[in-house]
Amino acid sequence: MIDRALTLVAKCKALFVQRRSEDAFDEEIGMHLEMLKEKLEHEGMSAQQATRAARRQFGNTTLLQQRQRESRTTMFFANVGRDLRYGVRQLAKTPVFTAVCVLTLALGVGANTAVFSVMHAVLLKMLPVQNASHLFYVHTTGWPDGASQTGQGATSFAYPFYRALREQSGLQDVMAFIPMSASGKAPVRVGTVPEEAAGDMVSGNYFSGLGVGTVLGRGFLQKDEDDHTAVVVISESFWATHFGRSRDVLGKTLYIKSVPFTIVGVAARGFEGTEGRLPLEFWIPLQSRPEFNAWGSPVKRGTYLTRQNFWCMKLMVRTAAGLSRGQALAMAQGIFERAAYIGVAPKRAGDKPNELSFNEAKQFDAQDDSFARALKLLMAMVGLVLLIAISNVVMLLTARNAGRQREFSVRLALGAGRKELARQLLTESVLLVTLGGIVAWGFALGATRALGSWAQIHSNLQPDGAVLGFTLTVLLLLALMFGLAPLRSAMSSGPEMVLRNSATASQASSHKVRAGNVVIVTQIAMCLVLLVGAGLLLGTLRNLLKTPLGQKPEGLLVFGIHSERAHGKEESIAFFVALQQRLRTIPGVESVSMVDNRPGSGWSSNNSGLLVDGHKPNGIEPEQAGYRGNIVGADYFRTMGIQILQGRDFSDADSASATKVLIVNETFAKKYVGTLNAVGHVMSDPKGVDQDIIVGVIADHKYTSITEEAMPMLWTVFTQGGAVSQENVEMRVQGDPLAMLPTVRKVVAQIDPDIPLLEPMTQSAVFADSISQQALFARLAGCFGVLAVVLIATGLYGTLAYRVSKRTAEIGVRMALGAQRPQMVWMVLRGSLLLCAAGVLAGVPLAMAAGKVLESSLYGMKSLDLTSYLSAIAGVGVVALLASAVPAGRAASIDPLSALRAD
Amino acid sequence: MATDKSEVLQGTLDLMILKTLQALGPLHGFGIARRLEQLSEDVLTLNEGTVYTSLLRLQQKNWIAGEWGVSENNRRARFYSITRRGLKQLAVETENWERIAAVIGRVLALEAKA
């Protein structure tokens, strides 16, 4: 705003100064004439004679004033201004051309900007911390047998290793952080309304070690970690949304899991923690209370502080100045090899060592590179779209400027220099690119937001300075290219052109036609590549969507409940049993059950080691027998719509005092019992204790994700297990599951007003989210494919229509000589079909290469999928046909007489 | 008439103006025109407007500088004076001119003997 005002002032001043200096010059000349006249009068002339003589002696005053004006540098701007006005008039004269160019550019550049800004935020942006180059995420390639980790194996470490690394490594700082729960969020309350907020439990040196300041108050101290103080630092955005940026927020209370925490600080603006996708809203020091166990998991054999084999802490380190990353890593590795085995069986000879690595402190800690790979592929795709868009605009411009050759030669004949023509063409292209750029930026802002929500990245992805720079560079290059590309043909039209017969002059040279053909063929080839890629990915999406889940997620509502006030085993079990009973009574609810890990959420608990009826399971070594487990409530399989093959479902009768029961899936029964008739067999741990009787066998179904292979699985019932802190409630209801939410909220509030519903959603959405990344990728690829087709169709249409219009005279002659209309249509169609065929020939090998790259992203599709190829080729063919049908129709309807008369 | 008047030689007006300003100090356009008229003793026909073209050119090259002042008969006038860069340029151009004049003189002398 200020910049704009300053510019305006400068402009006004320039105008004023220019006027003044012109006046001064006039005055100077006037004075001279006056004095000359006086002199001549002295010599005896009459006043009239003297005036005339003075004028004569002085010469042409107008010319002089003109020179004076031209000598000023503002003349350049005046010229540019004139060119701009002329350019605007030219663009307004051809609104369709302008609109097509601007939209083409906007889509091409906008799509690139959007993908680049996401890629930049995810792959390149560093954490907003001090001296980020000395800061690293700690990763490991594995963990020792007997360690229990969180599912994020690469970034999970046990408390003993954290202590050892901190005390022995000589690293400047070792920061630890632990998410509040599997979702990263925890129930919080500021006023009276319970809600969820994302937070980490962190080490005392978290803020000082990362080098993140505070807007208000303080960060944490070592003492906060050691004493597990109940203080909290909130994020700047949480401060803004919940406290209106009030400065007296310090000292206020934030209830986290019903425990009061005192707010002691507000973190620096823009710092949203180190969890990447999830922007954090609060941080608390490491806590020792059982409800603050790592990841919100129930306390079974101790908390993360006391259970030495619980690998649950994420670590970052800051290396000291003068110590290289490699040296620091080597020292850390030494400590890791010793400390990793604290609390588990000692390392056996021949065990592969687990390797630590230090990863750069980017905003997104790259835990798996599938996302990065998808983003790079997308970038390549939008790059192709941009290439197509550019060649389109160049072709349109060339065609248009070829139509303007007469104008250029008239201007040259009238004395315009080549420099003037070049300046005008550049001005026009800058105008076009500026318009396109403005629309593109708007488009990119929207597209980035859409990309972020599709990819389930809640962090701020909006384009920043770097992205703006990228876009401006692209636009600048485009402006230069579009300005200079048509220059040669414009220049080649000498002033004598205007004198020649326009029909002969308009015959495009064969060289130009060939160059145009190359562009069209390339475009069709690129279009084919994009369409094949889109076909493969959409096929993958279709396969994912129609994969049988083995259950009926439709009509199921799922939400988490944290038992805030229920402590101890009996109390917590009673709480959830009562909750289940209460929810069953809601009208419209068909059945209600509980589950530890939501199906489709990706979470599972993996175990190994079992005996069946006291023997090796089906000849497999007990320790080698791996299986997945989940803890559920009564009626679980009926509620989920999973088929029971043998035996029964869990029921209310399976209480803590009843015989301990479990249910297995068919893979488990076949693999470890040896028969589907597994009911009645007894399963125990390798020592023969913890005996459970199998009461049911259920059909295999998808559990962690849609793409998983069937694995041996077993289910136990929570009423026969340990203390329960949090459960997911699965409710089968009539009608829209989300419509039931208000009623459920009311019922839960009657039980405890402090309890929020955690992540309420439909069970279908849980599964949909599990493939959201693939779905996003496929849909985007589909969008880009369609975009490419539209761009190519307009490009082809423009070029072909232009060519036909140039051949009007020729077609007129042919028809006058007796050619039939169908022949003329065929003549035009044949040309474009030949180009299309050449494009397909060139495109197929490229598409095969691209398919190879995509292979790992496919599910149930081969990279050489014939349907994808055939439909892509058909698509390209249809586009070529449609694009030439209109010009062909026009050519056929040419009246030979008027066509010939026109020239 | 035509025989006893001659046009100003291309490029020499700048040199003459620079020299005039160097010799006489700050002058306005009219003053320069009068001075050149006197010096030429009516041999040169001077389109007085061209003086200003030359003045503009010299100003752009920073060889002279202009300043508003009051003329001898109490008029507001723009006085031009030679700058330091202008002095250097004058020296260079004077030398050039003398060399060329000398060459031309020698050539002409040659013809007279033949």
Interface residues (C-beta under 8 A of the other chain):
Chain A: A24 E27 E28 I29 M31 H32 E34 M35 L36 K39 Q57 F58 G59 N60 T61 L63 L64 R67 Q68 S71
Chain B: H28 G29 F30 A33 R34 N47 E48 G49 T50 Y52 T53 L56 Q60 W68 S71 N73 R75 R76 A77 R78
